[in-house]
């Protein structure tokens, strides 16, 4: 639902809502260790006959959809105009030039990390690959210079994220004679945060990476909030809730833009491109979502109270799977497919009687290729003809 919460938030507005950091941070356990007692209870299934056909049917008491499809069909798309496309294209060229500028090793790594965090990686895949090739090619000299935990962990995470072979032994320089991490690292909050994020790119049976995760997690939970920058505290809180590696690109970009804007060494050109790109993509999503809502309303299935109306969630899922603008047809098709999967799932699990489901299953089993050809021919006939 976080996507819809930002549907009317444009970064280029002069009045950006800034959420203040609470006085006390609540650090939660990472979501990879959810106890079974915290799982939601199973939905109660009861019998009823509210369909008027005289057949006793079960009901799962599905909550109604709370989205107003009439409103959704009228969503505005302000940032799909050609002038914004031209601005994005111009800023892209400026940022591409920055990849070739002279900067120290750590600054280059942080620049790549900022590009990825801002959701701009898909624009600069070739430039990022070229930069990381140079980093990996001179890896022996590069690692020897990285006595800073933050820099070493950041390089480790970026290289492994992009498929390069990097040994866990690069962290041995930060360990003591007993095989644990040095006690002096406990006060390095920035380094611990980078180490924690890097630990989620470990492989099975990598003992050093496992120790890195346990060590960083333990002391990140114990940081002194009063003596740590508010920006860094919020990053720590978010990482402990869920690491970057597990977060959807578009949702992470929305948060990262706000955090990056408050950095002392913010790159104005990169920030401007991130805001324009986010608003441009969001306008595309709003246009697609309006189209899907119109299809759903015209289909009329949303009026039936026999299955979960989850068209919105299905579309959001498709955006998380493929957010790039060129994958619009994929997002629309996945939304349609998942809507019908939800429909069929609830019909089989709850609504249908045994006799009806046996008949429906038989019809599906006897679905012939010639019928599928008719469906394809129908959709082809609906395509607009170009003279």
MIVEXRO-389727 format. One record per residue (C-alpha): residue number from 1; chain; x, y, z. Coordinates in nm, 4 decimals. Example, Ala and Ser with C-alpha at 12.3 -4.5 7.8 and 13.67 -1.06 7.14 Angstrom:
+-----+-------+----------+----------+----------+
!  nr ! kette !        x !        y !        z !
+-----+-------+----------+----------+----------+
!   1 !     A !   1.2300 !  -0.4500 !   0.7800 !
!   2 !     A !   1.3670 !  -0.1060 !   0.7140 !
+-----+-------+----------+----------+----------+
//
This chain:
+-----+-------+----------+----------+----------+
!  nr ! kette !        x !        y !        z !
+-----+-------+----------+----------+----------+
!   1 !     A !   0.0000 !   0.0000 !   0.0000 !
!   2 !     A !   0.2994 !   0.2287 !   0.0349 !
!   3 !     A !   0.2925 !   0.2928 !  -0.3418 !
!   4 !     A !  -0.0579 !   0.4346 !  -0.3262 !
!   5 !     A !   0.0329 !   0.6449 !  -0.0264 !
!   6 !     A !   0.2681 !   0.8434 !  -0.2493 !
!   7 !     A !   0.0393 !   0.8648 !  -0.5504 !
!   8 !     A !  -0.0150 !   1.2389 !  -0.5051 !
!   9 !     A !   0.3364 !   1.3213 !  -0.3829 !
!  10 !     A !   0.5455 !   1.5080 !  -0.6396 !
!  11 !     A !   0.9053 !   1.5688 !  -0.5435 !
!  12 !     A !   0.9312 !   1.8852 !  -0.7489 !
!  13 !     A !   0.6751 !   2.0639 !  -0.5383 !
!  14 !     A !   0.8118 !   2.3465 !  -0.3223 !
!  15 !     A !   0.6440 !   2.2039 !  -0.0138 !
!  16 !     A !   0.7872 !   1.8589 !   0.0505 !
!  17 !     A !   0.6535 !   1.6911 !   0.3621 !
!  18 !     A !   0.9442 !   1.6048 !   0.5869 !
!  19 !     A !   0.8828 !   1.3355 !   0.8453 !
!  20 !     A !   1.0686 !   1.4178 !   1.1640 !
!  21 !     A !   1.2741 !   1.1497 !   1.3313 !
!  22 !     A !   1.1088 !   1.0344 !   1.6553 !
!  23 !     A !   1.2935 !   1.0966 !   1.9795 !
!  24 !     A !   1.3201 !   0.7252 !   2.0466 !
!  25 !     A !   1.3894 !   0.4758 !   1.7721 !
!  26 !     A !   1.2261 !   0.1368 !   1.7851 !
!  27 !     A !   1.4705 !  -0.1178 !   1.6467 !
!  28 !     A !   1.2922 !  -0.4329 !   1.5445 !
!  29 !     A !   1.4280 !  -0.7736 !   1.4654 !
!  30 !     A !   1.5002 !  -0.8368 !   1.0961 !
!  31 !     A !   1.2135 !  -0.9955 !   0.9098 !
!  32 !     A !   1.4060 !  -1.3111 !   0.8306 !
!  33 !     A !   1.3376 !  -1.4363 !   1.1840 !
!  34 !     A !   0.9638 !  -1.3956 !   1.2332 !
!  35 !     A !   0.8376 !  -1.6269 !   1.5103 !
!  36 !     A !   0.5502 !  -1.8545 !   1.4240 !
!  37 !     A !   0.3369 !  -1.7019 !   1.6995 !
!  38 !     A !   0.3285 !  -1.3715 !   1.5120 !
!  39 !     A !   0.1706 !  -1.5164 !   1.1987 !
!  40 !     A !  -0.1875 !  -1.4062 !   1.1298 !
!  41 !     A !  -0.4645 !  -1.6421 !   1.2316 !
!  42 !     A !  -0.6423 !  -1.8435 !   0.9671 !
!  43 !     A !  -0.9519 !  -1.6774 !   0.8256 !
!  44 !     A !  -1.2747 !  -1.8286 !   0.9532 !
!  45 !     A !  -1.4841 !  -1.9996 !   0.6873 !
!  46 !     A !  -1.8557 !  -2.0184 !   0.7549 !
!  47 !     A !  -2.1553 !  -2.1498 !   0.5650 !
!  48 !     A !  -2.4205 !  -1.9258 !   0.4198 !
!  49 !     A !  -2.6681 !  -1.8962 !   0.1331 !
!  50 !     A !  -2.6563 !  -1.5309 !   0.0389 !
!  51 !     A !  -2.6436 !  -1.5890 !  -0.3368 !
!  52 !     A !  -3.0152 !  -1.6471 !  -0.3791 !
!  53 !     A !  -2.9699 !  -1.9768 !  -0.5669 !
!  54 !     A !  -3.0829 !  -2.1928 !  -0.2755 !
!  55 !     A !  -2.7406 !  -2.3579 !  -0.2474 !
!  56 !     A !  -2.5666 !  -2.3517 !   0.0903 !
!  57 !     A !  -2.2320 !  -2.1920 !   0.0207 !
!  58 !     A !  -1.9348 !  -2.1157 !   0.2358 !
!  59 !     A !  -1.8170 !  -1.7624 !   0.3022 !
!  60 !     A !  -1.4666 !  -1.6538 !   0.4034 !
!  61 !     A !  -1.5858 !  -1.3076 !   0.5108 !
!  62 !     A !  -1.3481 !  -1.1333 !   0.2736 !
!  63 !     A !  -1.3170 !  -0.7621 !   0.3576 !
!  64 !     A !  -1.4504 !  -0.5344 !   0.0836 !
!  65 !     A !  -1.2145 !  -0.3421 !  -0.1383 !
!  66 !     A !  -1.1686 !   0.0112 !  -0.0038 !
!  67 !     A !  -1.0358 !   0.1712 !  -0.3239 !
!  68 !     A !  -1.2702 !   0.3994 !  -0.5165 !
!  69 !     A !  -1.2376 !   0.2810 !  -0.8749 !
!  70 !     A !  -1.4222 !   0.5881 !  -1.0036 !
!  71 !     A !  -1.1530 !   0.8055 !  -0.8494 !
!  72 !     A !  -0.8715 !   0.5794 !  -0.9690 !
!  73 !     A !  -0.9930 !   0.6061 !  -1.3284 !
!  74 !     A !  -0.9468 !   0.9840 !  -1.3112 !
!  75 !     A !  -0.5879 !   0.9949 !  -1.1820 !
!  76 !     A !  -0.3866 !   1.2751 !  -1.3422 !
!  77 !     A !  -0.0530 !   1.2087 !  -1.5150 !
!  78 !     A !   0.1395 !   1.5351 !  -1.5078 !
!  79 !     A !   0.4907 !   1.4100 !  -1.5772 !
!  80 !     A !   0.4475 !   1.2171 !  -1.9006 !
!  81 !     A !   0.4767 !   1.5254 !  -2.1195 !
!  82 !     A !   0.7613 !   1.5612 !  -2.3666 !
!  83 !     A !   0.9238 !   1.8470 !  -2.1742 !
!  84 !     A !   0.9884 !   1.6204 !  -1.8763 !
!  85 !     A !   1.1234 !   1.3455 !  -2.0995 !
!  86 !     A !   1.3643 !   1.5988 !  -2.2483 !
!  87 !     A !   1.4795 !   1.7083 !  -1.9013 !
!  88 !     A !   1.5399 !   1.3487 !  -1.7952 !
!  89 !     A !   1.7400 !   1.2842 !  -2.1124 !
!  90 !     A !   1.9547 !   1.5928 !  -2.0575 !
!  91 !     A !   2.0242 !   1.5113 !  -1.6926 !
!  92 !     A !   2.1091 !   1.1508 !  -1.7858 !
!  93 !     A !   2.3872 !   1.2764 !  -2.0109 !
!  94 !     A !   2.5240 !   1.4940 !  -1.7306 !
!  95 !     A !   2.5295 !   1.2004 !  -1.4879 !
!  96 !     A !   2.6916 !   0.9724 !  -1.7456 !
!  97 !     A !   2.9748 !   1.2241 !  -1.7649 !
!  98 !     A !   3.0216 !   1.2028 !  -1.3876 !
!  99 !     A !   3.1133 !   0.8347 !  -1.4129 !
! 100 !     A !   3.4222 !   0.9370 !  -1.6088 !
! 101 !     A !   3.5264 !   1.2147 !  -1.3729 !
! 102 !     A !   3.8298 !   1.1704 !  -1.1522 !
! 103 !     A !   3.7326 !   1.0812 !  -0.7943 !
! 104 !     A !   3.8913 !   0.8750 !  -0.5204 !
! 105 !     A !   3.8107 !   0.5067 !  -0.4817 !
! 106 !     A !   3.5628 !   0.5351 !  -0.1953 !
! 107 !     A !   3.3856 !   0.8335 !  -0.3548 !
! 108 !     A !   3.3315 !   0.6272 !  -0.6700 !
! 109 !     A !   3.1780 !   0.3440 !  -0.4683 !
! 110 !     A !   2.9475 !   0.5826 !  -0.2825 !
! 111 !     A !   2.8469 !   0.7478 !  -0.6094 !
! 112 !     A !   2.7461 !   0.4085 !  -0.7549 !
! 113 !     A !   2.5599 !   0.3260 !  -0.4354 !
! 114 !     A !   2.3715 !   0.6588 !  -0.4534 !
! 115 !     A !   2.2742 !   0.5978 !  -0.8173 !
! 116 !     A !   2.1347 !   0.2566 !  -0.7237 !
! 117 !     A !   1.9585 !   0.3777 !  -0.4117 !
! 118 !     A !   1.7896 !   0.6608 !  -0.6014 !
! 119 !     A !   1.6381 !   0.4066 !  -0.8408 !
! 120 !     A !   1.8478 !   0.5175 !  -1.1387 !
! 121 !     A !   2.0493 !   0.2011 !  -1.1994 !
! 122 !     A !   1.8438 !   0.0987 !  -1.5030 !
! 123 !     A !   1.9616 !   0.4180 !  -1.6789 !
! 124 !     A !   2.3314 !   0.3520 !  -1.6133 !
! 125 !     A !   2.3808 !  -0.0246 !  -1.6230 !
! 126 !     A !   2.6700 !   0.0009 !  -1.8704 !
! 127 !     A !   2.8472 !   0.2772 !  -1.6762 !
! 128 !     A !   2.8105 !   0.0941 !  -1.3443 !
! 129 !     A !   2.9396 !  -0.2293 !  -1.4959 !
! 130 !     A !   3.2404 !  -0.0528 !  -1.6434 !
! 131 !     A !   3.3225 !   0.1170 !  -1.3126 !
! 132 !     A !   3.2919 !  -0.2057 !  -1.1144 !
! 133 !     A !   3.5060 !  -0.3893 !  -1.3713 !
! 134 !     A !   3.7881 !  -0.1472 !  -1.2914 !
! 135 !     A !   3.7315 !  -0.1946 !  -0.9184 !
! 136 !     A !   3.7303 !  -0.5738 !  -0.9466 !
! 137 !     A !   4.0232 !  -0.5828 !  -1.1905 !
! 138 !     A !   4.2471 !  -0.4035 !  -0.9442 !
! 139 !     A !   4.0911 !  -0.5748 !  -0.6464 !
! 140 !     A !   4.4178 !  -0.6720 !  -0.4725 !
! 141 !     A !   4.5444 !  -0.3144 !  -0.4524 !
! 142 !     A !   4.1947 !  -0.1807 !  -0.3842 !
! 143 !     A !   4.1310 !  -0.4085 !  -0.0855 !
! 144 !     A !   4.4755 !  -0.3318 !   0.0587 !
! 145 !     A !   4.3813 !   0.0369 !   0.0788 !
! 146 !     A !   4.0426 !  -0.0256 !   0.2390 !
! 147 !     A !   4.1210 !  -0.0150 !   0.6105 !
! 148 !     A !   3.7868 !   0.1552 !   0.6681 !
! 149 !     A !   3.5069 !  -0.0914 !   0.7488 !
! 150 !     A !   3.2421 !   0.1116 !   0.5672 !
! 151 !     A !   3.4451 !   0.1254 !   0.2445 !
! 152 !     A !   3.5377 !  -0.2445 !   0.2528 !
! 153 !     A !   3.1806 !  -0.3560 !   0.3239 !
! 154 !     A !   3.0362 !  -0.1243 !   0.0588 !
! 155 !     A !   3.2781 !  -0.2553 !  -0.2061 !
! 156 !     A !   3.2034 !  -0.6141 !  -0.1047 !
! 157 !     A !   2.8263 !  -0.5566 !  -0.1325 !
! 158 !     A !   2.8384 !  -0.3785 !  -0.4684 !
! 159 !     A !   3.0656 !  -0.6377 !  -0.6278 !
! 160 !     A !   2.8662 !  -0.9363 !  -0.5046 !
! 161 !     A !   2.5405 !  -0.7664 !  -0.5953 !
! 162 !     A !   2.6605 !  -0.7452 !  -0.9560 !
! 163 !     A !   2.7822 !  -1.1038 !  -0.9704 !
! 164 !     A !   3.1560 !  -1.0643 !  -0.9117 !
! 165 !     A !   3.3467 !  -1.3276 !  -0.7157 !
! 166 !     A !   3.4671 !  -1.1768 !  -0.3885 !
! 167 !     A !   3.6089 !  -1.3789 !  -0.1003 !
! 168 !     A !   3.4779 !  -1.3384 !   0.2524 !
! 169 !     A !   3.8416 !  -1.3203 !   0.3615 !
! 170 !     A !   3.8463 !  -0.9474 !   0.2817 !
! 171 !     A !   3.6983 !  -0.8938 !   0.6294 !
! 172 !     A !   3.9770 !  -1.0814 !   0.8121 !
! 173 !     A !   4.1670 !  -0.7550 !   0.8584 !
! 174 !     A !   3.8843 !  -0.6396 !   1.0864 !
! 175 !     A !   3.8975 !  -0.9510 !   1.3063 !
! 176 !     A !   4.1059 !  -1.0286 !   1.6138 !
! 177 !     A !   4.3142 !  -1.3311 !   1.7057 !
! 178 !     A !   4.0160 !  -1.5173 !   1.8530 !
! 179 !     A !   3.8236 !  -1.5057 !   1.5256 !
! 180 !     A !   3.5772 !  -1.2338 !   1.6274 !
! 181 !     A !   3.5441 !  -0.8791 !   1.5019 !
! 182 !     A !   3.7518 !  -0.6165 !   1.6794 !
! 183 !     A !   3.5881 !  -0.4440 !   1.9753 !
! 184 !     A !   3.6882 !  -0.1020 !   1.8407 !
! 185 !     A !   3.4388 !  -0.1444 !   1.5553 !
! 186 !     A !   3.1451 !  -0.1276 !   1.7961 !
! 187 !     A !   3.1518 !   0.2533 !   1.7874 !
! 188 !     A !   3.1703 !   0.2730 !   1.4065 !
! 189 !     A !   2.7980 !   0.2983 !   1.3346 !
! 190 !     A !   2.8396 !   0.3769 !   0.9664 !
! 191 !     A !   3.0775 !   0.0849 !   0.9212 !
! 192 !     A !   2.8501 !  -0.1527 !   1.1141 !
! 193 !     A !   2.5561 !  -0.0496 !   0.8964 !
! 194 !     A !   2.7519 !  -0.1195 !   0.5773 !
! 195 !     A !   2.8738 !  -0.4508 !   0.7188 !
! 196 !     A !   2.5183 !  -0.5516 !   0.8084 !
! 197 !     A !   2.3914 !  -0.4708 !   0.4579 !
! 198 !     A !   2.6850 !  -0.6579 !   0.3025 !
! 199 !     A !   2.6175 !  -0.9670 !   0.5136 !
! 200 !     A !   2.2950 !  -1.0336 !   0.3212 !
! 201 !     A !   2.5047 !  -1.1103 !   0.0134 !
! 202 !     A !   2.6735 !  -1.4045 !   0.1797 !
! 203 !     A !   2.6597 !  -1.7655 !   0.0704 !
! 204 !     A !   2.5862 !  -2.0761 !   0.2704 !
! 205 !     A !   2.8616 !  -2.1925 !   0.5075 !
! 206 !     A !   3.0482 !  -1.8603 !   0.4974 !
! 207 !     A !   3.1390 !  -1.8385 !   0.8647 !
! 208 !     A !   3.2922 !  -1.4898 !   0.8491 !
! 209 !     A !   2.9808 !  -1.3458 !   0.6859 !
! 210 !     A !   2.7595 !  -1.5119 !   0.9455 !
! 211 !     A !   2.9732 !  -1.3609 !   1.2225 !
! 212 !     A !   2.9562 !  -1.0227 !   1.0480 !
! 213 !     A !   2.5771 !  -1.0322 !   1.0448 !
! 214 !     A !   2.5482 !  -1.1321 !   1.4093 !
! 215 !     A !   2.8128 !  -0.8799 !   1.5233 !
! 216 !     A !   2.6728 !  -0.5835 !   1.3298 !
! 217 !     A !   2.3129 !  -0.6616 !   1.4214 !
! 218 !     A !   2.3926 !  -0.6827 !   1.7909 !
! 219 !     A !   2.5710 !  -0.3488 !   1.8142 !
! 220 !     A !   2.3449 !  -0.1610 !   1.5733 !
! 221 !     A !   2.0587 !  -0.2343 !   1.8110 !
! 222 !     A !   2.2616 !  -0.0820 !   2.0921 !
! 223 !     A !   2.3682 !   0.2439 !   1.9253 !
! 224 !     A !   2.3500 !   0.5663 !   2.1215 !
! 225 !     A !   2.0665 !   0.7567 !   1.9565 !
! 226 !     A !   2.1536 !   1.0821 !   2.1318 !
! 227 !     A !   2.5107 !   1.0761 !   2.0037 !
! 228 !     A !   2.4346 !   0.9674 !   1.6460 !
! 229 !     A !   2.3149 !   1.1800 !   1.3537 !
! 230 !     A !   1.9391 !   1.1589 !   1.2991 !
! 231 !     A !   1.9887 !   1.0692 !   0.9326 !
! 232 !     A !   2.2134 !   0.7762 !   1.0220 !
! 233 !     A !   1.9772 !   0.6625 !   1.2977 !
! 234 !     A !   1.6911 !   0.6407 !   1.0512 !
! 235 !     A !   1.9050 !   0.4395 !   0.8103 !
! 236 !     A !   1.9936 !   0.1972 !   1.0886 !
! 237 !     A !   1.6306 !   0.1601 !   1.1935 !
! 238 !     A !   1.5224 !   0.0904 !   0.8376 !
! 239 !     A !   1.8038 !  -0.1598 !   0.7755 !
! 240 !     A !   1.7221 !  -0.3557 !   1.0901 !
! 241 !     A !   1.3619 !  -0.3722 !   0.9786 !
! 242 !     A !   1.4545 !  -0.4959 !   0.6299 !
! 243 !     A !   1.7882 !  -0.4772 !   0.4428 !
! 244 !     A !   1.8272 !  -0.2969 !   0.1111 !
! 245 !     A !   1.8768 !  -0.6283 !  -0.0671 !
! 246 !     A !   1.5161 !  -0.7289 !   0.0116 !
! 247 !     A !   1.3409 !  -0.4002 !  -0.0612 !
! 248 !     A !   1.1504 !  -0.3288 !  -0.3858 !
! 249 !     A !   1.3297 !  -0.0768 !  -0.6067 !
! 250 !     A !   1.0524 !   0.1817 !  -0.6372 !
! 251 !     A !   0.9620 !   0.1815 !  -0.2698 !
! 252 !     A !   1.3259 !   0.2115 !  -0.1675 !
! 253 !     A !   1.3880 !   0.4942 !  -0.4149 !
! 254 !     A !   1.1070 !   0.7021 !  -0.2643 !
! 255 !     A !   1.2661 !   0.6798 !   0.0803 !
! 256 !     A !   1.6270 !   0.7086 !  -0.0392 !
! 257 !     A !   1.5568 !   1.0339 !  -0.2261 !
! 258 !     A !   1.4397 !   1.1985 !   0.0956 !
! 259 !     A !   1.7441 !   1.0731 !   0.2872 !
! 260 !     A !   1.9892 !   1.1644 !   0.0113 !
! 261 !     A !   1.8549 !   1.5189 !  -0.0025 !
! 262 !     A !   1.9649 !   1.5669 !   0.3583 !
! 263 !     A !   2.3204 !   1.4436 !   0.2996 !
! 264 !     A !   2.5913 !   1.7115 !   0.3356 !
! 265 !     A !   2.7614 !   1.6078 !   0.0091 !
! 266 !     A !   2.4451 !   1.5730 !  -0.2002 !
! 267 !     A !   2.4904 !   1.5880 !  -0.5779 !
! 268 !     A !   2.2248 !   1.8363 !  -0.7048 !
! 269 !     A !   2.2226 !   1.6995 !  -1.0595 !
! 270 !     A !   2.1787 !   1.3419 !  -0.9415 !
! 271 !     A !   1.9048 !   1.4449 !  -0.6993 !
! 272 !     A !   1.7198 !   1.6427 !  -0.9655 !
! 273 !     A !   1.7311 !   1.3465 !  -1.2047 !
! 274 !     A !   1.6077 !   1.1086 !  -0.9329 !
! 275 !     A !   1.3067 !   1.3288 !  -0.8568 !
! 276 !     A !   1.2146 !   1.3775 !  -1.2211 !
! 277 !     A !   1.2589 !   1.0088 !  -1.2979 !
! 278 !     A !   1.0484 !   0.9046 !  -0.9986 !
! 279 !     A !   0.7640 !   1.1384 !  -1.0940 !
! 280 !     A !   0.7863 !   1.0355 !  -1.4587 !
! 281 !     A !   0.7601 !   0.6646 !  -1.3749 !
! 282 !     A !   0.4857 !   0.7312 !  -1.1238 !
! 283 !     A !   0.2819 !   0.9063 !  -1.3938 !
! 284 !     A !   0.3205 !   0.5990 !  -1.6136 !
! 285 !     A !   0.2015 !   0.3754 !  -1.3289 !
! 286 !     A !  -0.0977 !   0.5995 !  -1.2607 !
! 287 !     A !  -0.1957 !   0.5892 !  -1.6268 !
! 288 !     A !  -0.1666 !   0.2102 !  -1.6350 !
! 289 !     A !  -0.3507 !   0.1745 !  -1.3052 !
! 290 !     A !  -0.6370 !   0.3906 !  -1.4336 !
! 291 !     A !  -0.6569 !   0.1723 !  -1.7416 !
! 292 !     A !  -0.6683 !  -0.1461 !  -1.5344 !
! 293 !     A !  -0.9346 !   0.0010 !  -1.3053 !
! 294 !     A !  -1.1459 !   0.0864 !  -1.6092 !
! 295 !     A !  -1.1099 !  -0.2708 !  -1.7382 !
! 296 !     A !  -1.1999 !  -0.4123 !  -1.3970 !
! 297 !     A !  -1.5118 !  -0.1954 !  -1.3639 !
! 298 !     A !  -1.6305 !  -0.2726 !  -1.7161 !
! 299 !     A !  -1.5808 !  -0.6418 !  -1.6490 !
! 300 !     A !  -1.8145 !  -0.6129 !  -1.3505 !
! 301 !     A !  -1.6553 !  -0.8838 !  -1.1387 !
! 302 !     A !  -1.5709 !  -0.6401 !  -0.8616 !
! 303 !     A !  -1.9420 !  -0.6221 !  -0.7762 !
! 304 !     A !  -1.9511 !  -0.9927 !  -0.6860 !
! 305 !     A !  -1.9025 !  -1.0641 !  -0.3184 !
! 306 !     A !  -1.7730 !  -1.4161 !  -0.3649 !
! 307 !     A !  -1.3980 !  -1.3588 !  -0.3964 !
! 308 !     A !  -1.1254 !  -1.1143 !  -0.2969 !
! 309 !     A !  -1.1238 !  -0.7933 !  -0.4985 !
! 310 !     A !  -0.7492 !  -0.7429 !  -0.5147 !
! 311 !     A !  -0.6933 !  -0.5733 !  -0.8496 !
! 312 !     A !  -0.4944 !  -0.2930 !  -0.6849 !
! 313 !     A !  -0.2630 !  -0.5305 !  -0.5037 !
! 314 !     A !  -0.2130 !  -0.7327 !  -0.8223 !
! 315 !     A !  -0.1030 !  -0.4221 !  -1.0095 !
! 316 !     A !   0.1342 !  -0.3120 !  -0.7320 !
! 317 !     A !   0.2867 !  -0.6603 !  -0.7359 !
! 318 !     A !   0.3474 !  -0.6324 !  -1.1116 !
! 319 !     A !   0.5205 !  -0.2948 !  -1.0610 !
! 320 !     A !   0.7512 !  -0.4494 !  -0.8015 !
! 321 !     A !   0.8331 !  -0.7330 !  -1.0420 !
! 322 !     A !   0.9167 !  -0.5043 !  -1.3377 !
! 323 !     A !   0.9197 !  -0.1300 !  -1.2739 !
! 324 !     A !   1.0944 !  -0.0132 !  -1.5929 !
! 325 !     A !   0.8726 !   0.1982 !  -1.8242 !
! 326 !     A !   0.9096 !  -0.0347 !  -2.1237 !
! 327 !     A !   0.7414 !  -0.3219 !  -1.9358 !
! 328 !     A !   0.3953 !  -0.1673 !  -1.9284 !
! 329 !     A !   0.2334 !  -0.4502 !  -2.1321 !
! 330 !     A !   0.3869 !  -0.7043 !  -1.8936 !
! 331 !     A !   0.2463 !  -0.5221 !  -1.5902 !
! 332 !     A !  -0.0998 !  -0.5080 !  -1.7429 !
! 333 !     A !  -0.0980 !  -0.8752 !  -1.8407 !
! 334 !     A !   0.0331 !  -0.9848 !  -1.4990 !
! 335 !     A !  -0.2404 !  -0.7817 !  -1.3297 !
! 336 !     A !  -0.5072 !  -0.9532 !  -1.5384 !
! 337 !     A !  -0.3587 !  -1.2982 !  -1.4827 !
! 338 !     A !  -0.3288 !  -1.2525 !  -1.1068 !
! 339 !     A !  -0.6817 !  -1.1153 !  -1.0786 !
! 340 !     A !  -0.8179 !  -1.4286 !  -1.2408 !
! 341 !     A !  -0.5876 !  -1.6525 !  -1.0371 !
! 342 !     A !  -0.7317 !  -1.4924 !  -0.7230 !
! 343 !     A !  -1.0838 !  -1.5421 !  -0.8574 !
! 344 !     A !  -1.0280 !  -1.9094 !  -0.9392 !
! 345 !     A !  -0.8499 !  -1.9711 !  -0.6093 !
! 346 !     A !  -1.1423 !  -1.8381 !  -0.4057 !
! 347 !     A !  -1.3997 !  -2.0202 !  -0.6173 !
! 348 !     A !  -1.2212 !  -2.3503 !  -0.5548 !
! 349 !     A !  -1.1347 !  -2.2856 !  -0.1909 !
! 350 !     A !  -1.4562 !  -2.1260 !  -0.0689 !
! 351 !     A !  -1.7449 !  -2.0508 !  -0.3003 !
! 352 !     A !  -1.7970 !  -2.3469 !  -0.5316 !
! 353 !     A !  -1.9747 !  -2.6682 !  -0.4430 !
! 354 !     A !  -1.8152 !  -3.0044 !  -0.5111 !
! 355 !     A !  -2.0410 !  -3.0729 !  -0.8099 !
! 356 !     A !  -1.9770 !  -2.7292 !  -0.9607 !
! 357 !     A !  -1.6029 !  -2.7574 !  -0.9161 !
! 358 !     A !  -1.5926 !  -3.1009 !  -1.0763 !
! 359 !     A !  -1.7778 !  -2.9596 !  -1.3763 !
! 360 !     A !  -1.5507 !  -2.6535 !  -1.3932 !
! 361 !     A !  -1.2388 !  -2.8709 !  -1.3698 !
! 362 !     A !  -1.3677 !  -3.0925 !  -1.6497 !
! 363 !     A !  -1.4290 !  -2.7867 !  -1.8704 !
! 364 !     A !  -1.0775 !  -2.6600 !  -1.8056 !
! 365 !     A !  -0.9263 !  -3.0025 !  -1.8759 !
! 366 !     A !  -1.1127 !  -3.0210 !  -2.2083 !
! 367 !     A !  -0.9974 !  -2.6763 !  -2.3176 !
! 368 !     A !  -0.8932 !  -2.7269 !  -2.6808 !
! 369 !     A !  -0.6258 !  -2.5560 !  -2.8832 !
! 370 !     A !  -0.8800 !  -2.4378 !  -3.1382 !
! 371 !     A !  -1.0559 !  -2.2431 !  -2.8644 !
! 372 !     A !  -0.7307 !  -2.0748 !  -2.7646 !
! 373 !     A !  -0.6790 !  -1.9814 !  -3.1297 !
! 374 !     A !  -1.0193 !  -1.8100 !  -3.1261 !
! 375 !     A !  -0.9172 !  -1.6103 !  -2.8209 !
! 376 !     A !  -0.5925 !  -1.5018 !  -2.9882 !
! 377 !     A !  -0.7797 !  -1.4071 !  -3.3069 !
! 378 !     A !  -1.0231 !  -1.2009 !  -3.1014 !
! 379 !     A !  -0.7494 !  -0.9996 !  -2.9333 !
! 380 !     A !  -0.5679 !  -0.9477 !  -3.2629 !
! 381 !     A !  -0.8917 !  -0.8108 !  -3.4118 !
! 382 !     A !  -0.9093 !  -0.5564 !  -3.1278 !
! 383 !     A !  -0.5711 !  -0.4059 !  -3.2145 !
! 384 !     A !  -0.5973 !  -0.0619 !  -3.3795 !
! 385 !     A !  -0.5208 !  -0.0665 !  -3.7524 !
! 386 !     A !  -0.2543 !   0.1712 !  -3.8824 !
! 387 !     A !  -0.3227 !   0.3065 !  -4.2277 !
+-----+-------+----------+----------+----------+
//
